[in-house]
Amino acid sequence: MTSESVAKRPKLSSEPLIGTHKQVQPSNSSFVGHFHADEALAVHLLRLLPTYQPSTLLRTRNPTLLSTCHTVVDVGGEYDPSQNRYDHHQRTFTTTFPLRPTKLSSAGLVYLHFGKPIIALHTGLEEGSEEVDILWKKVYEDFVEALDAHDNGISVYEPSEAKHLQKRFYDGGIGLGSLVGDLNDNFEDPSSATQTPEQAQAAEDERFLQASSLMGTTFLRKLKYYQHAWLPARTLVHQTYDKRKEVDAKGRIMLFPRGCPWKDHLYTLEAEHPDAEKVLYVLYPESEHEGAKWRIQAVSVSKDSFESRKPLPDSWRGVRDDQLSDVSGIDGCVFAHASGFIGGNKTREGALEMARKAMDSR
């Protein structure tokens, strides 16, 4: 789908959102009541495109009003891209993002159809480029998919596995979904008792717009990170991974010429090379300034784990400076974290020696 084809579409709407049925310009519609993160993002995504920037938001469940809307999101019981209808609540709805298992919500539906033109518009990249395709898939997997799952009641864990899991502490359920939920009207809010129905609806619509702005700002911040940090780092990580055996014969150490977001790319590469020796330590300078200190970081067991594959030796942990150099027998040591997941040395050679000694330790 090209940006031009999107601009020519005649209609638009969304679950709890946009639309003035009395106006000629596009209107977006979404359902009235308790709003969620998925429709909040869906509306903001649409408004990132020129076609939808002048649109008005109509939050309604009224079929007559919905029929006047240019685009309808998260309401109406219909999924028909040719008519700009993007609801996912039908029992027969099973659409997912390409090669992903999670059923889409209104956020995923809008992103599926409009994500590439949005990314192209806000990055300056060609819509048909490989970079846009990579970013489209990455932003979905790392951001939008979680919203789809949350809205559809899909657990992040397999149900058979989840029943054996027990939280060590209460995390407050803090996430984008909960932050959007907090913007809904509170139970028995005293201010609601003095409002007319029109005032209450206006206040709710204003809170929805705050939620939509929160979700949209987060989306754009994520996109900016993936374009300007994650995507360039992909090339550097691939190059460093290919050269790792020049540092360690078994390929257990990766030595970067500069710091970069390496974790995500490393786990992807290791998944593509399942028979290769796992990387244990990653080394990189703290900055690109001459004489910068170096870091040694233990690679975690998995992307989301705090457990290191091989933490720094126990005798080093929590020790600093000359004392650490004495304990380790390595000049220039700066520190070793108490958990053993990271340490530092004044020089590249010192950090490399720390990695080699750590690999040989028990």
N, C-alpha and C positions, 0 to 999 in steps of 0.2 A: 504494500500500500504506500503510495507516495504522498508527500505533503499536499501536492496539488489535488489529488483525489479526495483527501480529507476536506480540503477547503470547499469542494463542490457539493458536499453532502447537504441534503435539504433539511435534516432533522437532528435533534439532540435531546437527551434527558438523562436523569440519574436518580437513584433511590430517594434519599432525603434532601434533594438539592434544588436545582435551578429552574428558572423558567418564568417568563411573563407571557401568558397565553394571549394577552391583548396586544402584544408588540409584534412587529414584523421581524425584528432581528431574532437570531436563534435563542431559544430558551431551554434551560435544562431543568429536569424535574427529578425529585427524589422523595422518598416517603417521609411523612410527618411523624414525629414521636421520638423515641429514644434512638439516637443516631450512633453509628459505629465508625471505626477507623476506615473500613473499606470504602464506604461511599464518600467519606470525607476526602480520601485520596483521589477517588475516581473523579470527583468534581474538579479538584485542583488540577489534575492531569489534563482534563479537557480544556480548562481555561489557560493552559500553557500554549495552546495552539491559536493562531490568529482567528480562526473561524469562531471560536468560543469566547474570546476575550470580551466581546461586548454583550455576551449573553446574560440573561437574568435568571436567577435561581428560583424555582417554584417547588416548594416541598409539599407534596400532596399525595394522597392515595386515590383521589377522585379520578375514575377512568375518563370522564368527559374532559377534565382539565389536562390529564396526561396526553390525550389524543391531540391536543393543540401544541404539544411541545416538540421542539426540533430534535431533542435527544432525551431519552429516559434511561435512568440508571438505578439499579437496585430496587425497582418497583415495577409493577405492571404485569408480572407473570409472563414475560415474553423475551426471548433472545433471538433477535433478527438484525444482524449488522446492516443489512440493506435498508432497514428502516430506522437505524440508530436506536434500537431497543436492546438494553443490556441488563436484563435481570437474570438471577441465578437461582431463584427460590423454587422453580418448578421441579416436581418429582422426577421428571424425565431429563433434567439437566445433568450432564456428566462431563462437560468440556474441561480440558486441562491445558496447561501451557505445553508446548512441544517438549517431549521427552521428560516431563515431570509428572508425578503421580497425583498431585493435589488438585482437587476440584476448585475451579475458579470462583471467586466472589466478584462483586462489581469492580473492585480495584483491579483484579487480574484480567477481567474481561476488557476493560478500557485499555489497560496496558498492552494486552495481546494485540488489539487492533490499532492502537494509536502510539504505542511505545517507541517504535522506530522513528516515525516523523518527529516525535517530541525530542528524542535523543539527538537526532540530526540537527534540529533547530537550535537546541541549547548547547551543543558542542561545536557546531560549525563543521562537522564531518559530513561526508556524503551519505545519504540514507542507505544506499546499496553497498556501502563499504563493509569490509570484514570487521573493522573496528566497531562500527555501530552494531553489527550482529553480536559481537562478543559482549559489548556493554549491555545490550538488550537482554541477553541470557543471564548475565552476571547480576544485574540489578534485580531481575525477577527472583533468582535463586536466593539472593542474600537479603532481600528486602520485601518485595511484594508477596512472595509465596507464603511467608509467615502470616501476613494479614488474611490471605485467602484461607489458610488453615484455621486461623482463629475464628473467623466469621462462620465457617462451616462446621465448627466443632470437631476438628481433626487434631488429635494429639500429636505432639512432636515425637512421642515414643510409640512403638507397637503396643497395643493394648495388653497383649500377653506378657510383655516385658515390664510395662508400667506398674502393674500390680505388685511387683516385687521391689519397686523403688521407694525409697523413703527419704524425704528431705531432712537435711541436717539442721536447717534453720529456715525461718519464714523470710522469703525475699520480698514480700509486699506485693507480689504480682506486678511489679513495675515494668511497664513496656508501653509501646505506643498505643496499643489497644486500651490499656487502663488509663493513660493520660487523656485520650479522647473521651473515654467513659466518664472521667471526672468533670468534663465540661457539660454533661447532661444535668438537668434540673435535679436538685437533691430532694430526697424524700421529705415531705412536709416542710418545704422551704417557706419560712414566714412571709417572704416577699411575694410569693405566688398568690397568697390569699387576698392581696390588695390589688391585683392586676386584673384587667378585663381580659377576656379570651384573646382579643387582638393584641394586647400588650404582651401577654404570655407567649403568643406565637412569635411576635417580633423578637422577644428576648431569646427564645429558643433558636430562631434562625440566626441571630447574631452569634450565639455560642457555636452553632454549627460552622459558621464561617471562620471562627477562631480555630476550630478543630481542623477544618480544611486547610487553613494556612499552616498550621503545625505540621500536618502530614506532607503538604507540598514543599515546605521549606526543608524538611528532612529528606525528601526525595531528591531535591536539587543538590543538597549538600552531599548526599551519597553519590550522585551522578558525577559531581565535580571531583570527588575523591577518586572514583574509579577511572575517570578519564585522565586526570593529571598525576596520579600517584600509582594506583594499582596497575593500570594498563602499561605504562612505561616500565614498571618494575618487572613485568612478565618477561620481557626480553632479557633483562639483566639476570634474573634468576635462572632462566634457561641456559644462558651462557656460563654462569658460574657452576651450575649443576653439571654441565658437560665437561668442565675442567676440574671437577672435584678430585679426581684421582691423581692429578698433578700435585695435590697437597697431601693426600693420604691414599696409599695404594688401594685401600678397600673402599675409598669414596665416602668415608664417615665424617669428613670435615668439609664445609663449604666456606670459602674465604672471599668475602665481597670487597670490592674496591671502595664502596661507599654504602651507607645504610639505605635500606629500602624496605617496603612491605613485602617480605619474602614468604611468610608462612603459608598463605593460601596457595601460592604457586608451587611451593615445594611439595605439599601434600598431593596436589594434582599430578605433578611429575612422578612422584613415588607410586601413585595408583596406576600410572601408565607403564611403570617398570617394576612390577611386583616381585621379580626375582632379584632385583638389585639390592645391595646392602643399604640399610637405612642410614640416613644422615643423623649423627648424634649431636654435633655442635656446629653452630653458625658463628662466624667471626666477621666483624665489621668495625670501621672507625666511628667514633662518636660524632665526628663532623668531618667536613672536607678541608678544614684548615690544616696547614703544615704543623706537624708535631701533635696532632690530635691523639687522645688516648683511644684504646681499642676495647671492644666488648667481646666476650665469649658467652654465647647463649645456648643453653641446652634445649634441644628440640623436644617438644612435648609428644606424648604418646599419640595423640590425635589433635585435630584442629581445635576442638573445644575443650581439651583436657588441660588440667593444671599439673598433671603428673609428667615428669620428664622421663625420656627414654633412658638417659643415664645422667643423673644430676652430678654436679661437681662433688668431689670427695668430701665426706663428712667432716674430716679434720680441717677443711678450708672454710666451711660455712660460718658466716658471721664474723670472720676475721678480716682485718684490714691492713693495708700498707706494709711496713717493714715486718710486722709480725706474720702476715700472710706469706711474704717472701721467705721468711725463715722456715715456716711450716711446710711450704710447698717446695722449697729449694729453687724457686724461680725469681729472678730479678724483676723489679718494676711492678710488682703486684699492687693493685689498688683496692680491690674488695672482692668478696664472694658473698652473695646473698645467703641469708640464713636458711633458705629452702634449697639452695644449690642450683637454682634455675639460671642464674646469670652471674657473671663476674667481670672484672676489668683488669687491664694491664696498661702500662704507660706506652708500650710499643707493640707493633704487629708481631714481631718475633716472640715477645713475651706471651701474648695471647695465644699464639700458635703452640708454644711449649706447654701452656696450661691445658690446651685441648688434648695434646698428645699424652700428657701425664694422666689426665682425667680418664682417658679411654683405657689406659692400662691399670687403673685402680680398681679395687674390688668394692 
